[in-house]
Structures are given as C-alpha cells and as structure tokens.
C-alpha cells in the first residue's frame, strides 16, 4: 500500500531564508504527487502537483517541488520565505492511480521575523 | 472562495443536540469526502462518496451519519456527540479521474460542550 512520510513535524526558518520541506512516498509506479498548504482554521489549498513530464514543478506563491524517483521524494522548496508562509504543509500521493489521495501527517512551518 | 462551500463555519453543540454540516460544490466533481482534523493529529478520512454512493467508511462511529443526495451536496448529520468529537471538519471534492487532486472547503469548526 502507498504511504507518505513527512519526517519533519515542525520547521522554523527566518524570514527571507530558503525553505525545503521533505516528503517521501512509497509507490511502485510513477505516482501523482501533490503539496497542499493550510492556514490556521482554514481548509487545504493546492500549491502544486506532479503527474508527468518535467520533474521540477512550479506552483503558486513562489513554491516549487522536485520529483526524484531514485529517492522516492517530492520535496517542496521556496527561495525566500515570507512571514505569510507560516502554515501547515501536507504532501499527498494519489492511491493506485485512482482519484483518492493519501496524505502525510503534515509539517508546520514557523517563520521568525 | 475555493469552489467548495461549507456551512456553518463554526458550530457549538451540546452532547444531546442534533445538527448537520453542509458541503456544496459546483465544480462538476463526482467524488466527495469528509475529513476530521483534530489538534496535533493527522487528517482522518471519514467517508468517501463516488457518484452519490458511499464507497468508504473508515470505522466512523454511528453518531456521524453522512448523506449525499446529489453530486453537488454532502451532509454530515451529528447526534449525541462527545467532547472528543470537537474538531475541524473538512469537506473536499474531486473528479473521478486521477491526477486532479482535491478541492477543499474552509471547514466547520465544531465544539461539543
């Protein structure tokens, strides 16, 4: 069965610093992968997704993610973090090429002024 | 506005009350989902509806009763809840084809007193 691991529960970065949030998945074939962001008390918003083609995908709010098959990873990056990026971030993989998603447990991002 | 609307945004109810949460989407999606999100816990998938048929029920107590009268609307009927049921309840929808991900509503913050 597929699974998604986000090894970092919390990450703190200074405003203006670069960011990388880790995501590892287990899946035999090429997966469909997603990153979502959730601000406090809100629903999840899709940041970006990968399902084929270029392994570096661009998303909204200046985020990007790189699919690395050899490492079973789909890490989220941003070159310069803004205070408004403080939120919880969820990685997800689509289950068995169906329409259902499996979510990681999330990484909470804190931004220092 | 995400395309998925949840009402009410906040709900306080006693343990003997009966209330309903409503979710509505006009994105043309044919799958709808209920998730529970408690503090410091991962997202918990509760129910999945595909073409108005319940296809997944993840061991949810019978005090939660879902209803999907058509592909645009999803309800979660609540009765005799417990304080530990206090959480953010998120609705999502998706196409049945893969690679699209979910669109989430903003959630209903439920407090059981």
Interface residues (C-beta under 8 A of the other chain):
Chain A: X32 X34 X36 X41 X42 X43 X44 X45 X46 X49 X51 X90 X92 X94 X97 X98 X99 X100 X101 X103 X104 X105 X106
Chain B: X2 X4 X6 X31 X42 X43 X48 X50 X56 X88 X90 X92 X94 X95 X96 X97 X98 X99 X100 X101 X102 X103 X104 X105 X106 X107 X109
